């Protein structure tokens, strides 16, 4: 289990100013190894390919599901989105070396975009609010650019912005590639302009995205979490899997007993919420 302690107030300030956070050493080397073993098991059941996009990955392996309430990331998500939240998406991406930029059915690179539905989220004066936030867990060595890294335009969530080119192979004046080591976590909102760069290296990119949103939004991965996942979950994780009430009205106005994460939002401790322990 991670021992990293964040300055939540400073992290929130930096997130809103820059539009992203890079958290170093969130996962231990042992945890990264177990997650990579889980990825190996998942990919063993898939056709061989240069790239993979696997959604609802928490349903594919218990090791991945354990990240739903990861004890460093979850309090930060509660601070950013408040307590009435859910898991919105769990998305595994793997990009093998592809120096020739061969086009693949699962998208070996993704051009510049903001996440969201079609048509897009409502905008006011050209700006879209934050509707969900993703945590990207790096499971491979992304410490240098051009390894299929995520590209971003820092602070583009707070300004009216349009890339000069949609071609991710071209370098934009304000872009940066997010570099990190296995166990690091990259946090960003859906309205930050970003792209998935081609992997021109000898390294395979492995990144696991877990996104969180208000519980009144429809999640991307499923209509309802599986009975298997719910049965093996404690109160915190059940809330994050969207299981709070039979009454749909409570997704908008939940009772306190339905959203145990409220304790974190009101200054509760890890022990009070059991966030820092496996359920």
Backbone as CSV, one residue per row, in Angstrom:
resi,resn,N_x,N_y,N_z,CA_x,CA_y,CA_z,C_x,C_y,C_z
1,UNK,0.842,-1.191,0.000,0.000,0.000,0.000,0.881,1.246,0.000
2,UNK,0.494,2.236,-0.751,1.293,3.451,-0.850,1.381,4.189,0.483
3,UNK,2.507,4.898,0.681,2.693,5.715,1.865,2.730,7.201,1.499
4,UNK,2.488,7.523,0.237,2.555,8.914,-0.206,1.464,9.741,0.451
5,UNK,1.835,10.896,0.987,0.869,11.810,1.582,0.885,13.107,0.789
6,UNK,-0.264,13.541,0.325,-0.363,14.747,-0.487,-0.739,15.946,0.355
7,UNK,-0.254,17.114,-0.049,-0.782,18.380,0.439,-2.006,18.672,-0.425
8,UNK,-3.187,18.312,0.076,-4.383,18.389,-0.753,-4.672,19.821,-1.193
9,UNK,-4.515,20.772,-0.303,-4.811,22.168,-0.650,-3.919,22.646,-1.789
10,UNK,-2.626,22.361,-1.705,-1.692,22.773,-2.758,-1.949,21.991,-4.038
11,UNK,-2.277,20.712,-3.919,-2.566,19.902,-5.107,-3.781,20.424,-5.848
12,UNK,-4.814,20.806,-5.103,-6.022,21.348,-5.729,-5.705,22.676,-6.420
13,UNK,-4.928,23.524,-5.768,-4.560,24.813,-6.376,-3.814,24.585,-7.690
14,UNK,-2.831,23.707,-7.658,-2.036,23.451,-8.860,-2.882,22.831,-9.960
15,UNK,-3.772,21.907,-9.584,-4.649,21.264,-10.566,-5.498,22.301,-11.287
16,UNK,-6.124,23.187,-10.545,-7.000,24.176,-11.180,-6.212,25.191,-11.997
17,UNK,-4.975,25.462,-11.611,-4.163,26.426,-12.355,-3.591,25.812,-13.625
18,UNK,-2.976,24.642,-13.502,-2.265,24.036,-14.633,-3.113,23.053,-15.426
19,UNK,-4.147,22.487,-14.799,-4.983,21.520,-15.489,-4.488,20.094,-15.388
20,UNK,-3.456,19.862,-14.589,-2.967,18.484,-14.428,-2.097,18.398,-13.183
21,UNK,-1.878,17.177,-12.737,-0.945,16.872,-11.663,-0.179,15.610,-12.044
22,UNK,1.089,15.554,-11.693,1.869,14.326,-11.816,2.301,13.929,-10.411
23,UNK,1.760,12.829,-9.923,2.045,12.342,-8.579,3.086,11.239,-8.673
24,UNK,4.213,11.442,-8.014,5.332,10.512,-8.116,5.221,9.401,-7.068
25,UNK,5.494,8.180,-7.504,5.616,7.055,-6.591,4.357,6.697,-5.833
26,UNK,3.216,6.813,-6.478,1.959,6.466,-5.812,1.876,4.969,-5.540
27,UNK,2.260,4.170,-6.518,2.190,2.714,-6.373,3.582,2.144,-6.122
28,UNK,3.643,1.145,-5.250,4.910,0.468,-4.979,5.317,-0.383,-6.184
29,UNK,6.595,-0.754,-6.216,7.083,-1.614,-7.290,6.350,-2.946,-7.289
30,UNK,6.022,-3.466,-6.103,5.299,-4.740,-6.009,3.895,-4.607,-6.585
31,UNK,3.228,-3.487,-6.283,1.886,-3.269,-6.819,1.921,-3.132,-8.342
32,UNK,2.899,-2.416,-8.857,3.035,-2.278,-10.311,3.249,-3.649,-10.949
33,UNK,4.070,-4.479,-10.322,4.317,-5.823,-10.860,3.037,-6.649,-10.895
34,UNK,2.230,-6.556,-9.837,0.974,-7.309,-9.803,-0.004,-6.793,-10.869
35,UNK,-0.025,-5.493,-11.058,-0.904,-4.934,-12.087,-0.443,-5.351,-13.483
36,UNK,0.856,-5.371,-13.701,1.353,-5.800,-15.005,1.077,-7.277,-15.247
37,UNK,1.114,-8.083,-14.185,0.721,-9.487,-14.325,-0.750,-9.592,-14.710
38,UNK,-1.580,-8.747,-14.114,-3.001,-8.729,-14.466,-3.189,-8.336,-15.930
39,UNK,-2.424,-7.334,-16.380,-2.513,-6.923,-17.782,-2.083,-8.062,-18.695
40,UNK,-1.009,-8.759,-18.322,-0.570,-9.913,-19.124,-1.692,-10.938,-19.253
41,UNK,-2.388,-11.218,-18.160,-3.469,-12.203,-18.191,-4.616,-11.729,-19.087
42,UNK,-4.919,-10.453,-19.033,-5.986,-9.916,-19.880,-5.595,-9.996,-21.352
43,UNK,-4.375,-9.567,-21.673,-3.944,-9.548,-23.076,-3.794,-10.949,-23.643
44,UNK,-3.545,-11.931,-22.780,-3.423,-13.311,-23.259,-4.718,-13.800,-23.887
45,UNK,-5.836,-13.196,-23.507,-7.127,-13.567,-24.080,-7.557,-12.699,-25.246
46,UNK,-6.684,-11.805,-25.693,-6.990,-10.900,-26.798,-6.183,-11.279,-28.037
47,UNK,-6.684,-10.998,-29.236,-5.872,-11.216,-30.438,-4.620,-10.350,-30.403
48,UNK,-3.534,-10.875,-30.932,-2.287,-10.114,-30.954,-2.453,-8.845,-31.790
49,UNK,-1.974,-7.723,-31.265,-2.142,-6.440,-31.944,-1.053,-5.490,-31.498
50,UNK,-0.896,-4.397,-32.256,0.053,-3.358,-31.880,-0.476,-2.486,-30.750
51,UNK,-1.788,-2.394,-30.631,-2.357,-1.539,-29.581,-3.669,-2.129,-29.097
52,UNK,-3.997,-1.791,-27.848,-5.208,-2.293,-27.210,-5.898,-1.148,-26.464
53,UNK,-7.214,-1.086,-26.578,-8.066,-0.233,-25.747,-9.087,-1.151,-25.079
54,UNK,-8.974,-1.329,-23.780,-9.859,-2.261,-23.067,-10.612,-1.477,-22.004
55,UNK,-11.915,-1.289,-22.237,-12.764,-0.535,-21.319,-13.333,-1.457,-20.237
56,UNK,-13.878,-0.830,-19.197,-14.431,-1.559,-18.064,-13.420,-2.571,-17.533
57,UNK,-12.186,-2.130,-17.441,-11.115,-3.054,-17.070,-11.190,-3.488,-15.611
58,UNK,-11.917,-2.739,-14.755,-12.070,-3.201,-13.367,-12.834,-4.510,-13.305
59,UNK,-13.665,-4.763,-14.303,-14.399,-6.033,-14.349,-13.528,-7.179,-14.855
60,UNK,-12.391,-6.833,-15.459,-11.558,-7.866,-16.067,-10.588,-8.503,-15.086
61,UNK,-10.274,-7.791,-13.980,-9.302,-8.366,-13.041,-9.425,-7.668,-11.694
62,UNK,-9.387,-8.458,-10.619,-9.516,-7.909,-9.265,-8.365,-6.969,-8.910
63,UNK,-7.185,-7.226,-9.452,-6.041,-6.344,-9.162,-6.308,-4.935,-9.679
64,UNK,-6.929,-4.832,-10.833,-7.284,-3.517,-11.370,-8.412,-2.913,-10.549
65,UNK,-9.382,-3.727,-10.158,-10.490,-3.227,-9.334,-9.996,-2.647,-8.017
66,UNK,-8.857,-3.111,-7.533,-8.337,-2.602,-6.260,-7.962,-1.132,-6.337
67,UNK,-7.805,-0.593,-7.539,-7.453,0.816,-7.696,-8.668,1.745,-7.586
68,UNK,-9.865,1.191,-7.548,-11.074,2.028,-7.496,-11.007,2.998,-6.326
69,UNK,-10.530,2.529,-5.169,-10.447,3.379,-3.984,-8.997,3.513,-3.524
70,UNK,-8.083,3.670,-4.469,-6.656,3.809,-4.168,-6.458,4.940,-3.158
71,UNK,-5.715,4.696,-2.059,-5.745,5.596,-0.910,-5.038,6.931,-1.062
72,UNK,-4.209,7.118,-2.077,-3.660,8.446,-2.340,-4.563,9.229,-3.281
73,UNK,-5.069,8.555,-4.312,-5.822,9.244,-5.362,-7.236,9.597,-4.921
74,UNK,-7.907,8.696,-4.197,-9.319,8.922,-3.890,-9.568,10.184,-3.058
75,UNK,-8.811,10.448,-1.985,-9.056,11.698,-1.252,-8.888,12.940,-2.125
76,UNK,-7.960,12.885,-3.081,-7.783,14.005,-4.001,-9.010,14.166,-4.892
77,UNK,-9.570,13.063,-5.380,-10.769,13.135,-6.209,-11.939,13.709,-5.410
78,UNK,-12.047,13.316,-4.152,-13.114,13.854,-3.303,-12.920,15.354,-3.104
79,UNK,-11.684,15.779,-2.932,-11.399,17.206,-2.764,-11.753,17.991,-4.025
80,UNK,-11.532,17.388,-5.189,-11.772,18.080,-6.461,-13.236,18.028,-6.898
81,UNK,-13.906,16.898,-6.672,-15.261,16.698,-7.178,-16.314,16.631,-6.081
82,UNK,-15.879,16.677,-4.831,-16.716,16.496,-3.653,-17.130,15.028,-3.514
83,UNK,-18.029,14.751,-2.571,-18.185,13.372,-2.116,-19.187,12.535,-2.907
84,UNK,-20.086,13.154,-3.658,-21.128,12.397,-4.354,-20.612,11.953,-5.724
85,UNK,-19.622,11.045,-5.712,-18.946,10.657,-6.944,-18.999,9.149,-7.152
86,UNK,-18.633,8.772,-8.375,-18.618,7.382,-8.784,-17.424,7.140,-9.709
87,UNK,-17.120,5.881,-9.935,-16.188,5.509,-10.990,-16.893,5.724,-12.325
88,UNK,-16.292,6.504,-13.193,-16.905,6.846,-14.479,-16.389,5.958,-15.605
89,UNK,-15.115,5.599,-15.535,-14.506,4.820,-16.607,-13.263,4.123,-16.066
90,UNK,-12.976,2.930,-16.563,-11.698,2.261,-16.299,-11.208,1.712,-17.635
91,UNK,-10.101,2.254,-18.095,-9.687,2.088,-19.487,-8.205,1.727,-19.539
92,UNK,-7.918,0.526,-19.968,-6.542,0.065,-20.132,-6.084,0.333,-21.554
93,UNK,-4.923,0.998,-21.703,-4.350,1.208,-23.033,-2.946,0.623,-23.075
94,UNK,-2.677,-0.094,-24.136,-1.349,-0.663,-24.375,-0.945,-0.282,-25.792
95,UNK,0.260,0.262,-25.940,0.777,0.660,-27.246,2.163,0.054,-27.418
96,UNK,2.265,-0.944,-28.261,3.565,-1.546,-28.548,4.399,-0.611,-29.425
97,UNK,5.719,-0.842,-29.493,6.554,-0.023,-30.382,5.994,-0.020,-31.798
98,UNK,5.917,1.170,-32.382,5.319,1.326,-33.705,6.021,2.471,-34.429
99,UNK,7.320,2.310,-34.703,8.089,3.416,-35.283,7.605,3.856,-36.660
100,UNK,6.887,2.985,-37.355,6.381,3.343,-38.688,4.998,3.991,-38.624
101,UNK,4.473,4.189,-37.412,3.150,4.796,-37.231,2.070,4.059,-38.024
102,UNK,2.107,2.732,-37.963,1.101,1.929,-38.650,-0.259,2.180,-38.005
103,UNK,-1.259,2.480,-38.804,-2.613,2.688,-38.287,-3.166,1.356,-37.798
104,UNK,-3.802,1.369,-36.635,-4.335,0.130,-36.068,-5.812,0.314,-35.742
105,UNK,-6.584,-0.777,-35.733,-8.021,-0.656,-35.456,-8.318,-0.057,-34.094
106,UNK,-7.446,-0.284,-33.111,-7.702,0.219,-31.759,-7.012,1.548,-31.493
107,UNK,-6.458,2.176,-32.522,-5.917,3.518,-32.361,-4.570,3.545,-31.679
108,UNK,-3.484,3.443,-32.462,-2.149,3.489,-31.875,-1.750,4.903,-31.500
109,UNK,-2.505,5.889,-31.935,-2.333,7.264,-31.495,-3.683,7.964,-31.611
110,UNK,-3.862,9.018,-30.823,-5.126,9.733,-30.771,-4.839,11.216,-30.961
111,UNK,-5.506,11.846,-31.898,-5.255,13.257,-32.173,-5.816,14.147,-31.069
112,UNK,-5.512,15.432,-31.126,-5.862,16.392,-30.078,-7.368,16.459,-29.868
113,UNK,-7.773,16.458,-28.600,-9.200,16.468,-28.288,-9.419,16.811,-26.825
114,UNK,-10.639,17.165,-26.480,-11.146,17.154,-25.120,-12.081,15.965,-25.005
115,UNK,-12.094,15.303,-23.866,-13.007,14.178,-23.684,-14.439,14.674,-23.524
116,UNK,-15.372,13.779,-23.804,-16.766,14.127,-23.594,-17.667,13.488,-24.624
117,UNK,-18.961,13.706,-24.483,-19.940,13.102,-25.387,-20.027,13.865,-26.703
118,UNK,-20.844,13.380,-27.570,-21.142,14.072,-28.831,-22.653,14.266,-28.914
119,UNK,-23.156,15.512,-28.984,-22.365,16.753,-28.950,-21.684,16.947,-27.608
120,UNK,-20.726,17.868,-27.581,-19.901,18.054,-26.397,-20.700,18.563,-25.207
121,UNK,-20.063,18.538,-24.033,-20.659,19.138,-22.837,-20.984,20.603,-23.104
122,UNK,-21.988,21.147,-22.427,-22.318,22.566,-22.623,-21.123,23.463,-22.312
123,UNK,-21.006,24.536,-23.071,-19.933,25.511,-22.865,-20.546,26.889,-22.650
124,UNK,-19.889,27.699,-21.842,-20.281,29.084,-21.602,-19.121,29.965,-22.034
125,UNK,-19.390,30.843,-22.992,-18.340,31.703,-23.553,-17.140,30.882,-24.028
126,UNK,-17.437,29.729,-24.596,-16.401,28.888,-25.169,-15.683,27.974,-24.197
127,UNK,-16.023,28.040,-22.902,-15.345,27.228,-21.899,-16.274,26.144,-21.362
128,UNK,-15.733,24.947,-21.206,-16.474,23.819,-20.655,-16.023,23.568,-19.223
129,UNK,-16.958,23.314,-18.345,-16.618,23.007,-16.957,-15.994,21.620,-16.848
130,UNK,-15.506,21.311,-15.661,-14.996,19.974,-15.375,-16.171,19.065,-15.017
131,UNK,-16.341,17.997,-15.783,-17.401,17.027,-15.527,-16.845,15.710,-14.995
132,UNK,-15.653,15.344,-15.399,-15.019,14.184,-14.797,-13.509,14.327,-14.866
133,UNK,-12.831,13.579,-14.009,-11.382,13.667,-13.860,-10.811,12.262,-13.930
134,UNK,-9.719,12.125,-14.674,-9.073,10.829,-14.841,-7.768,10.768,-14.073
135,UNK,-7.500,9.576,-13.533,-6.197,9.251,-12.972,-5.555,8.220,-13.889
136,UNK,-4.406,8.563,-14.431,-3.682,7.668,-15.339,-2.537,7.014,-14.579
137,UNK,-2.636,5.714,-14.353,-1.597,4.952,-13.666,-0.586,4.450,-14.708
138,UNK,0.665,4.861,-14.548,1.710,4.437,-15.471,2.260,3.091,-15.013
139,UNK,2.178,2.106,-15.876,2.633,0.757,-15.541,3.892,0.376,-16.298
140,UNK,4.383,1.265,-17.171,5.620,1.022,-17.910,6.493,2.260,-17.803
141,UNK,7.711,2.161,-18.277,8.666,3.267,-18.170,8.324,4.332,-19.211
142,UNK,7.738,5.418,-18.736,7.370,6.546,-19.597,8.224,7.767,-19.242
143,UNK,9.450,7.514,-18.792,10.283,8.595,-18.274,10.922,9.452,-19.358
144,UNK,10.785,9.069,-20.619,11.289,9.856,-21.747,10.166,10.045,-22.753
145,UNK,10.218,11.104,-23.556,9.168,11.337,-24.551,9.230,10.331,-25.693
146,UNK,8.173,10.372,-26.524,8.064,9.563,-27.738,7.976,8.065,-27.456
147,UNK,7.404,7.752,-26.292,7.117,6.355,-25.957,5.606,6.113,-25.927
148,UNK,4.895,6.858,-26.731,3.441,6.784,-26.699,2.869,7.588,-25.556
149,UNK,3.639,8.559,-25.053,3.203,9.369,-23.917,1.932,10.140,-24.240
150,UNK,1.209,10.495,-23.183,0.096,11.426,-23.340,0.662,12.828,-23.533
151,UNK,0.174,13.519,-24.556,0.526,14.918,-24.773,-0.573,15.793,-24.194
152,UNK,-0.196,16.934,-23.639,-1.196,17.864,-23.117,-0.817,19.295,-23.477
153,UNK,-1.811,20.174,-23.408,-1.605,21.614,-23.473,-1.914,22.146,-22.084
154,UNK,-0.903,22.379,-21.247,-1.179,22.865,-19.890,-2.018,24.141,-19.906
155,UNK,-2.945,24.224,-18.961,-3.812,25.382,-18.739,-4.851,25.574,-19.848
156,UNK,-4.950,24.627,-20.793,-5.923,24.781,-21.879,-7.355,24.534,-21.416
157,UNK,-7.542,24.091,-20.177,-8.891,23.893,-19.637,-9.530,25.213,-19.224
158,UNK,-8.716,26.258,-19.070,-9.213,27.536,-18.551,-9.273,28.638,-19.594
159,UNK,-8.958,28.311,-20.848,-8.974,29.318,-21.914,-9.693,28.752,-23.120
160,UNK,-10.182,29.630,-23.970,-10.745,29.192,-25.243,-9.570,28.818,-26.138
161,UNK,-9.509,27.556,-26.501,-8.316,27.043,-27.177,-8.714,26.147,-28.333
162,UNK,-7.952,26.227,-29.408,-8.114,25.317,-30.539,-6.732,25.005,-31.081
163,UNK,-6.331,23.742,-31.158,-4.989,23.418,-31.667,-4.781,23.921,-33.087
164,UNK,-3.554,24.341,-33.370,-3.224,24.780,-34.733,-3.320,23.624,-35.718
165,UNK,-3.115,22.417,-35.221,-3.201,21.224,-36.057,-3.790,20.095,-35.229
166,UNK,-4.603,19.264,-35.845,-5.130,18.085,-35.173,-4.177,16.896,-35.260
167,UNK,-3.101,17.044,-36.024,-2.166,15.950,-36.239,-1.212,15.847,-35.062
168,UNK,-1.324,14.779,-34.302,-0.525,14.631,-33.092,0.960,14.441,-33.407
169,UNK,1.283,14.115,-34.652,2.696,13.967,-35.022,3.401,15.319,-35.093
170,UNK,2.634,16.388,-35.255,3.216,17.724,-35.312,3.325,18.303,-33.905
171,UNK,4.402,18.997,-33.647,4.629,19.581,-32.325,3.970,20.949,-32.264
172,UNK,3.106,21.148,-31.271,2.466,22.435,-31.051,3.322,23.282,-30.116
173,UNK,3.243,24.606,-30.236,4.119,25.478,-29.444,4.004,25.267,-27.929
174,UNK,2.795,24.992,-27.428,2.584,24.929,-25.982,2.464,23.506,-25.439
175,UNK,2.706,22.512,-26.264,2.464,21.143,-25.815,3.592,20.635,-24.927
176,UNK,3.265,19.628,-24.122,4.271,18.876,-23.388,3.871,17.415,-23.368
177,UNK,4.855,16.540,-23.314,4.591,15.116,-23.140,4.722,14.787,-21.655
178,UNK,3.750,14.067,-21.135,3.773,13.692,-19.727,4.694,12.488,-19.568
179,UNK,5.774,12.690,-18.832,6.762,11.641,-18.619,6.727,11.190,-17.165
180,UNK,6.875,9.909,-16.944,6.866,9.386,-15.581,7.359,7.958,-15.554
181,UNK,7.512,7.451,-14.354,8.011,6.107,-14.138,6.887,5.189,-13.685
182,UNK,7.094,3.876,-13.764,6.067,2.955,-13.271,5.686,3.265,-11.825
183,UNK,4.394,3.394,-11.583,3.903,3.743,-10.258,3.515,5.193,-10.114
184,UNK,3.912,6.042,-11.072,3.481,7.442,-11.058,2.051,7.546,-11.581
185,UNK,1.362,8.605,-11.192,-0.027,8.808,-11.599,-0.187,10.226,-12.128
186,UNK,-0.803,10.328,-13.285,-1.072,11.592,-13.949,-2.569,11.888,-13.825
187,UNK,-2.926,13.049,-13.272,-4.319,13.430,-13.029,-4.691,14.578,-13.963
188,UNK,-5.846,14.458,-14.659,-6.266,15.565,-15.532,-7.780,15.520,-15.740
189,UNK,-8.404,16.677,-16.017,-9.839,16.722,-16.249,-10.167,16.496,-17.715
190,UNK,-11.429,16.205,-17.982,-11.834,15.894,-19.356,-11.717,17.101,-20.277
191,UNK,-11.703,18.323,-19.734,-11.680,19.512,-20.592,-10.281,20.025,-20.875
192,UNK,-9.239,19.301,-20.431,-7.873,19.646,-20.810,-7.593,19.074,-22.196
193,UNK,-7.062,19.888,-23.106,-6.704,19.383,-24.431,-5.537,18.407,-24.299
194,UNK,-5.702,17.213,-24.890,-4.681,16.178,-24.790,-4.721,15.273,-26.012
195,UNK,-3.700,14.449,-26.144,-3.595,13.549,-27.293,-2.742,12.354,-26.892
196,UNK,-2.896,11.260,-27.630,-2.057,10.079,-27.433,-1.040,10.007,-28.547
197,UNK,0.224,10.237,-28.212,1.267,10.299,-29.227,1.640,8.908,-29.732
198,UNK,2.153,8.819,-30.961,2.661,7.533,-31.449,3.817,7.043,-30.595
199,UNK,3.995,5.734,-30.561,5.107,5.134,-29.823,6.229,4.819,-30.806
200,UNK,7.215,5.674,-30.813,8.340,5.512,-31.742,9.574,4.938,-31.045
201,UNK,9.377,4.401,-29.862,10.487,3.886,-29.060,10.545,2.363,-29.129
202,UNK,11.448,1.805,-28.332,11.538,0.351,-28.207,10.764,-0.154,-26.992
203,UNK,10.025,0.752,-26.326,9.284,0.424,-25.107,7.794,0.266,-25.413
204,UNK,7.151,-0.652,-24.705,5.690,-0.770,-24.791,5.059,0.139,-23.745
205,UNK,4.123,0.966,-24.183,3.395,1.830,-23.253,2.258,1.037,-22.617
206,UNK,2.174,1.129,-21.291,1.044,0.555,-20.553,0.513,1.622,-19.597
207,UNK,-0.713,2.041,-19.800,-1.336,3.038,-18.940,-2.765,2.598,-18.627
208,UNK,-3.147,2.830,-17.403,-4.471,2.439,-16.928,-5.179,3.686,-16.419
209,UNK,-6.300,4.029,-17.046,-7.041,5.240,-16.698,-8.271,4.870,-15.869
210,UNK,-8.391,5.476,-14.699,-9.612,5.383,-13.903,-10.159,6.794,-13.753
211,UNK,-11.382,7.011,-14.236,-11.991,8.331,-14.184,-13.147,8.365,-13.199
212,UNK,-13.370,9.544,-12.618,-14.417,9.736,-11.611,-15.292,10.914,-12.015
213,UNK,-16.578,10.787,-11.719,-17.540,11.827,-12.078,-18.615,11.909,-11.000
214,UNK,-19.441,12.964,-11.015,-20.605,12.988,-10.125,-21.472,11.759,-10.369
215,UNK,-22.075,11.272,-9.319,-22.821,10.017,-9.424,-24.108,10.177,-10.226
216,UNK,-24.541,11.421,-10.460,-25.747,11.631,-11.267,-25.470,11.543,-12.767
217,UNK,-24.203,11.431,-13.176,-23.882,11.209,-14.583,-23.918,9.718,-14.895
218,UNK,-24.224,9.390,-16.138,-24.140,7.991,-16.555,-22.675,7.608,-16.729
219,UNK,-22.223,6.509,-16.131,-20.845,6.064,-16.362,-20.684,5.553,-17.790
220,UNK,-19.457,5.560,-18.261,-19.178,5.101,-19.621,-19.183,3.581,-19.714
221,UNK,-18.721,2.898,-18.657,-18.425,1.468,-18.772,-19.636,0.553,-18.692
222,UNK,-20.656,0.916,-17.911,-21.747,-0.035,-17.685,-23.002,0.706,-17.216
223,UNK,-24.156,0.029,-17.371,-25.392,0.541,-16.783,-25.394,0.318,-15.283
224,UNK,-24.876,-0.829,-14.864,-24.758,-1.156,-13.442,-23.561,-2.067,-13.274
225,UNK,-22.861,-1.918,-12.168,-21.718,-2.783,-11.894,-22.185,-4.220,-11.702
226,UNK,-21.302,-5.155,-11.957,-21.660,-6.565,-11.850,-21.908,-6.955,-10.399
227,UNK,-22.720,-7.973,-10.215,-22.972,-8.486,-8.874,-21.684,-8.988,-8.229
228,UNK,-20.788,-9.550,-9.022,-19.519,-10.037,-8.475,-18.717,-8.894,-7.862
229,UNK,-18.599,-7.796,-8.593,-17.849,-6.649,-8.067,-18.512,-6.093,-6.812
230,UNK,-19.821,-5.955,-6.845,-20.531,-5.371,-5.708,-20.442,-6.273,-4.478
231,UNK,-20.548,-7.572,-4.691,-20.526,-8.512,-3.570,-19.205,-8.445,-2.824
232,UNK,-18.116,-8.181,-3.547,-16.787,-8.179,-2.951,-16.354,-6.792,-2.478
233,UNK,-17.283,-5.819,-2.486,-16.944,-4.436,-2.165,-17.523,-4.013,-0.822
234,UNK,-16.783,-3.156,-0.123,-17.278,-2.517,1.084,-18.047,-1.256,0.745
235,UNK,-18.493,-0.488,1.746,-19.348,0.683,1.508,-18.743,1.728,0.576
236,UNK,-17.452,2.038,0.754,-16.816,3.050,-0.091,-16.838,2.613,-1.549
237,UNK,-16.409,1.393,-1.782,-16.335,0.934,-3.167,-17.715,0.759,-3.767
238,UNK,-18.689,0.354,-2.976,-20.054,0.228,-3.496,-20.580,1.594,-3.942
239,UNK,-20.296,2.629,-3.166,-20.696,3.963,-3.630,-20.027,4.292,-4.962
240,UNK,-18.725,4.027,-5.059,-17.993,4.361,-6.277,-18.454,3.524,-7.467
241,UNK,-19.069,2.386,-7.201,-19.643,1.575,-8.279,-21.094,1.954,-8.556
242,UNK,-21.562,3.041,-7.926,-22.892,3.564,-8.226,-24.024,2.920,-7.484
243,UNK,-23.711,2.123,-6.470,-24.741,1.382,-5.733,-25.055,2.131,-4.442
244,UNK,-26.005,3.075,-4.502,-26.330,3.832,-3.293,-27.805,3.747,-2.914
245,UNK,-28.694,3.503,-3.888,-30.124,3.490,-3.581,-30.898,2.913,-4.752
246,UNK,-32.077,2.373,-4.453,-32.989,1.933,-5.506,-33.742,3.108,-6.110
247,UNK,-33.753,4.236,-5.414,-34.494,5.418,-5.858,-33.583,6.320,-6.682
248,UNK,-33.851,6.520,-7.988,-32.972,7.356,-8.817,-32.820,8.788,-8.309
249,UNK,-33.812,9.299,-7.593,-33.728,10.654,-7.058,-32.518,10.812,-6.137
250,UNK,-32.133,9.729,-5.480,-31.029,9.811,-4.533,-29.675,9.985,-5.205
251,UNK,-29.611,9.751,-6.517,-28.367,10.059,-7.214,-28.102,11.562,-7.209
252,UNK,-29.169,12.341,-7.168,-29.042,13.804,-7.136,-28.971,14.335,-5.710
253,UNK,-29.789,13.772,-4.842,-29.856,14.241,-3.459,-29.760,13.028,-2.533
254,UNK,-28.555,12.533,-2.313,-28.404,11.328,-1.492,-28.480,11.636,-0.006
255,UNK,-28.923,10.675,0.764,-28.805,10.766,2.208,-27.362,10.534,2.616
256,UNK,-26.990,11.060,3.774,-25.601,10.939,4.216,-25.152,9.491,4.326
257,UNK,-26.074,8.599,4.707,-25.700,7.205,4.867,-25.457,6.504,3.534
258,UNK,-25.848,7.143,2.430,-25.654,6.558,1.103,-24.293,6.887,0.512
259,UNK,-23.653,7.922,1.035,-22.402,8.393,0.454,-21.331,8.468,1.551
260,UNK,-20.742,7.332,1.914,-19.754,7.324,2.995,-18.536,8.197,2.707
261,UNK,-18.318,8.553,1.444,-17.205,9.441,1.135,-17.403,10.850,1.684
262,UNK,-18.601,11.173,2.151,-18.828,12.506,2.695,-17.925,12.777,3.895
263,UNK,-17.563,11.741,4.617,-16.680,11.920,5.768,-15.359,12.549,5.354
264,UNK,-14.819,12.120,4.209,-13.582,12.727,3.707,-13.783,14.186,3.360
265,UNK,-14.910,14.515,2.722,-15.155,15.882,2.290,-15.379,16.828,3.452
266,UNK,-15.708,16.298,4.610,-15.965,17.145,5.774,-14.855,17.025,6.816
267,UNK,-13.688,16.565,6.364,-12.533,16.534,7.247,-12.374,15.275,8.046
268,UNK,-13.049,14.198,7.646,-12.907,12.933,8.362,-11.549,12.308,8.119
269,UNK,-11.248,11.304,8.885,-9.960,10.627,8.768,-10.081,9.380,7.919
270,UNK,-8.935,8.869,7.516,-8.917,7.646,6.735,-9.540,6.488,7.497
271,UNK,-9.277,6.431,8.788,-9.812,5.327,9.577,-11.328,5.372,9.645
272,UNK,-11.882,6.589,9.696,-13.339,6.739,9.785,-14.023,6.283,8.506
273,UNK,-13.360,6.444,7.373,-13.981,6.120,6.100,-13.545,4.774,5.544
274,UNK,-12.490,4.198,6.101,-11.900,2.951,5.602,-11.411,3.095,4.180
275,UNK,-11.135,4.330,3.735,-10.629,4.528,2.372,-9.236,3.952,2.227
276,UNK,-8.439,4.026,3.281,-7.051,3.615,3.182,-6.833,2.143,3.465
277,UNK,-7.902,1.400,3.565,-7.799,-0.041,3.772,-8.576,-0.746,2.671
278,UNK,-8.156,-1.960,2.315,-8.989,-2.734,1.390,-10.363,-2.995,2.011
279,UNK,-11.405,-2.914,1.192,-12.747,-3.182,1.704,-12.918,-4.663,1.963
